[in-house]
């Protein structure tokens, strides 16, 4: 039997998945794992510490938090005078997928050519376009919520029933986030805002001919936000 891993992004769907495991809707995995980029939303880290980790411990499910050997995401991009950009999955692959797979390898050992593990991803019916096959044979993607026909609203309802509030997961410097989310980050987490500015500044110092910064509207974080505050990117988001 393949090794079963609940890969938790700590958004609405994956946190709801933990409660479904508790309620017997989904069977227990062998391991639950969360990849911390170093700049996750503080609310997410509080949720991990105060809600998800204790619940998994209560269920007798081993839980691990992993980080990339590359270090903190924004430090890595600043040192390489680069930026995470829409249309690429560099952040997800380097700081989410690979750290999780390295951990799984510690459990299943070497080998390829056949499935050794299944990584559970919290994708719901309203976003089934995000369903994708793994790019490696030894670790297969699995979608328990899709298999059960569960929607995002079903997940929200379950979390509300349990008195749990889950904010949008993801790092605070994701280029996919809306203008309102950037403003909220600047106001509520100024330390993250300062680090985002430093990352963008290093990028433009090294590449003065470039024009597109972290904002998906084609402007820099230092440009007036104005209308940007009301806009939203519909291009999708990183997940794991």
N, C-alpha and C positions, 0 to 999 in steps of 0.2 A: 504494500500500500504506500502511495506517495505521501510525503511529508506535507502537512496542511498548515499554511501560514496566512493569518489574517493581517493584511497590509493596511495599516490604518493611517489615513491622511488627516484624521481628526476633524473632518467636516461633518455635516449633518448625516450623510449616508453611512460613513464608516462608524461613527459613534452609535447610530441607531443599530448597526449590525451587531455591536457588542451586546446591546439590550436584547436583540433577537436571539443571540446565543444564550443569554441568561434565561430567556423564556422558552427555550427549546425549539424555536422556529428554525434555527440554523444549528447544526452540530458544533461541538467544541473543536477548535483547531488545535494543532500541536503547539503553536507559537503565535503570539501577536507582536507586531513590530511597528514602530513609528520612526520615521527619519526626520531628524531635526537639522535644518539647514543653518541654524545659528541666528537666523533672523525671522523665526516664526512669530506670529502675532502673540503678544504676551497673554491675551485671553485664551489662546489655544494651549499655551504651556500651563496655565492655571487649570484648565479643564483636564489635561493629562494628569497633573499631579493630584488634583482633588476629587476627580470623578472616575476617569477611565482606568487609571492604574489600580486604585482600590477595588473597583468592580471586577477587574480581571483577576486580581489576587484572590478575591472572594470566590471566584469561579474556579480557581485552581489552574488558571491558564498562565503559562510563563509569558512575561512581557518584557521586551527589550526596546530601548531607544538607541538608535544608531546615528552616527555622524560621519561625514565624509573625511577621508584621509587628506583631502585638499584643504581642510579647515573650514572656517566660517565663510559662507557664500559671498558676502559683500567684500570681505578681505581678499578673497581669491580674484574676484573681478577687478577690484581696484588695483591690485598688484600686477594684473595682466592688462591693465588699461582697456578693459572691455566692459560691455553691458549685457545683461539678459535682454533679449529682444523677442517681440512677438513673431511667431512663425518658426521658432526653433524650440527644441526640447533639451537644450544643453543643461539647463538648471535641473530639470527633472531627472535626466539620466545621471548626471554627475553627483548630485546631492541627495537624490531619493532612491532611484532604481539600483544603482551600483552598490551603495552602502547596505541596502537591504539584501541584495543578492550575496554580498560577501558574508553577511551573517548567516544566511540560509546554508551556504556552502559549509560553514563550520558544523552544521548539524547533519547534512546529507553526505558530506564527503565529496571526493572528486568523481568525475564521470560525466559523460555526455552521450548524446545519441538517443536517449530515452528519458521520459519524465521521472525526475527524482522528487520534485516538489510542485505544489500548486499554490500560487499566490492569489489570495482573495482580494478583489478590488471592489470598492463600494460604488458601483455604477447602477443607476436606476432606469426604469423604463422610459422616462422622459428625456434621457440623454444616452439612449442606446447607441447613438452614432459614435460614442467614445469607446465602445467595445473594440478591442483589438487583440490580435494574437501576440504572444511573446516572441521576441526575436532570438530566443535561445530555446533549444529543445529540452534542456534539463529542468527548467523552471517554467511551468505553464501558467498562463493567466486564467483565473476562474472568477465568475461573476454571480455570486449567490443571490443577490437581490434581483438581478434580471431573471434568473432561473425561477424565482418565486413570483415574478410579475409585480414586484414592489416599486412604487413610485416615490419620488422625493417627498410628496405630500404625506404619504404613508409614514415616512421616516420622521417628518416634522411632528405628525400627530402622536407618534409613539414617544418621542422625546418630551413633548408637552405633557403627555400623560404621566411621565416620570419626573416632571419638574426640572428638566434639563434644558438649558439654553446653550446653543452652539453657534458661535460666530463663523463667518466664512473662513475656511482654513487657507493656508498658504503663507508664503513669506511676505513681509511688509513692503518689499521692494519689487513686487511682481509687476511687470509692465502691462499686464492684463487688467489691473484693477481700475475702477472708475475714478473720476476726478474727486468725487465726494470721499472716496476711501483714502486718496492721497492727502486730502485736507484733514481728515480725521486722524490719520497717522501723524501729520505735522503737529496737530493740537494735542493729541493724547499720548503720543510716544515720540517726543522731540529728539530723544537720543537716536532712534531709528532714522528719523528725518535727516539728522546731521550726517549720519553714515551714508545715506542715500545721496546726499549732496556731494559728499567726498568721493563717492564712487563715480558719479557723473562728471565731476570736475576733473578727475584723473583721466577719464576717457577723452574729454575734449581738449585737455592740455596736450595729450599725445596725438590726437586726431583732429586738429583745428578745422579741417576741411569737411568733417562730418557735421550733420545738422540735427539728426534725430536722437533725442535723449531717451530717458526712461518712460516718458509719457507717450502713450500710443497716438496722441493727436499730432505728433511731429514736433513738439516743443520741449524745451528743457524745464526741469523742475523750478528753476529760478525765474522763468518767464511768468507773467501775471496769469493766475489761474482762471479768473473770470468765468466765462461760459463753461470752461472745462469742468467746473465743479458739478455741473448738472449732467455731464455726459457719461456714457458707459460703454465699455468695450464689449462687443458681442462675439468676439472671435473665439471665445472659449477660455479655458483655464488649464493650468498644469494640474496633474493629479497623479496619485500613486495609491 
